[in-house]
């Protein structure tokens, strides 16, 4: 099995590395990210990664995070 690397919101094609500094600069919560970018607001698979990104600043994930 190949290792997993999750680096973006697939629906919006937005890399977490682009989103993290923007969210930090603007003081966004998850709800703000969803409203302002659409990330996490469609299929929702990136929501746990967005939460972790906002909490830690990590933008490359190497494991599946389940809500």
Secondary structure, 3 states (H helix, E strand, C coil): CCCCCECEECCCCEEHHHHHHHHHHHCCCHHHHHHHHCCCCCCCCCHHHHHHHHHHCCCCECCCCCC
